[in-house]
Amino acid sequence: IFFFQAEDGIRDPLWSRGLGDVYKRQGINAEYMGNKLEKEYESKLRETLELGANMLSKGESSLSVVEAVIKLMEESTLFDAGRGSVITQKGEVEMDASIMEGTTYKAGAVASVKTIKHPISLARKVMENSPHVLIAGEGADNFGKSCGLETVTKEYFFKSPRVWEELEKKSLVPRGTVGAVALDINGTFSSGCSTVVTLCNMQGRIV
């Protein structure tokens, strides 16, 4: 999803280049999921686009916009990220995220995160509050806790392997990881993404 600075806020070109591209790439349409679920995706993506555009119109940094819109999508069960994350072979969630600021080229990333509610915020903490670029596993979770980030238990997003198998048969497994690119009023680009392993992948798998 791409945000840009516009004086009059959301416009159709923003909508078509953002949501329209997601539809095209992910195959999200009424034939695939039915009208009700399609409308849920459309509503959430519209909400995300509006949040990003409104923040940019107020002069907020592209880095903050990227983090905020990805957090919003991480809180949804519609996407394969954050709360909607699918599970590993062991029946656990292992989340990944990364963020980068285009002026300084600084970046931060996390992998195999299990307890931090917003992996994208943890990736930003790695970038801004550590000498590292990538932290993984238990070390990433512990770092997030030391930074005061909100944590969750597995019940926040947990579904049993059997439930996931049934969802997959019905093509209702969340499709598509989430990401954003933003250009702020100062001409600074930032980007980020939040993702998770594909359904029932090996525990500890990153790439």
Summary of the structure (lengths in Angstrom):
residues: 207
radius of gyration: 16.9
end to end distance: 22.7
largest distance: 49.3
contacts: 688
relative contact order: 0.19
helix: 44%
strand: 18%
